[in-house]
Amino acid sequence: MILEVKGLKKYYPIEKGLFKASGGFIRAVDGVSFSLAEKETLGIVGESGCGKTTLAKLLLKLIAATSGEIIFSSKLSNLRKDAAIVFQDPLLSLDPRMNLKDILLEPFQAHGLKAERGSINRLLELVGLSNTLLTRLPRQLSGGERQRACIARALALSPKLLILDEPLSSLDSIIQKQILELLLKLKEEFGMAYIFISHNIAVVKKISTRILVMFQGKIVEQGAADEILTQPACGYTKKLLEAVR
């Protein structure tokens, strides 16, 4: 097991009135528990606003939990190095002032590591980008190229866990297919564990071995991908499946 989550909660207070009196809480993540095995691909699916992105941020300690426990194995002893994330919108994830070369150098510099020229070329090769793009700014790249750049940056320090938060939703269908094929290839090559987050269960089923279904901050169903997709027990899961048929 590379990761175990127990009773994880993230509540945001609702402030009302001139004096900002407490008006209850938004339960963004509400008692979530699950585990992740080494090299496993765990799909997390649910409609927008169900708490998926908040959960991803909690796992990487980008925000603090209200309560609950996240237990990392020794393979994730240095979370900033051993785990990485790819967000939904690559244009918002990349510094508009940095060219592609500086973007790929950034993870090495953040950890005081020296990146050899071959390291950058290797990252470009892995994600199918040409080194002729190294001097370009994010706005000078296509949507697919930007997302490939984000994936390359995430791979820079050879993470054991890669969280993919809606990595395809801002791309057209042809580019979606190419990026999905790339992610499957990289997982095989690096032997990473994936957490793949999406509102589209049709996309999740193409990459996941196990699926969690989230609704209003809670996990309403979880199990092997084939079982969830062919014999869903929860009415909400059935609705998600009916939407893509």
Secondary structure, 3 states (H helix, E strand, C coil): CCEEEEEEEEEEEEEECCCCEEEEEEEEEEEEEEEECCCCEEEEECCCCCCHHHHHHHHCCCCCCCEEEEEECHHHCCHHHHEEEECCCHHHHCCCCCCHHHHHHHHHHHCCCCCCHHHHHHHHHHHCCCHHHCCCCHHHCCHHHHHHHHHHHHHCCCCCEEEEECCCCCCCHHHHHHHHHHHHHHHHHHCCEEEEEECCHHHHCCCCCEEEEEECCEEEEEEEHHHHHHCCCCHHHHHHHHHCC
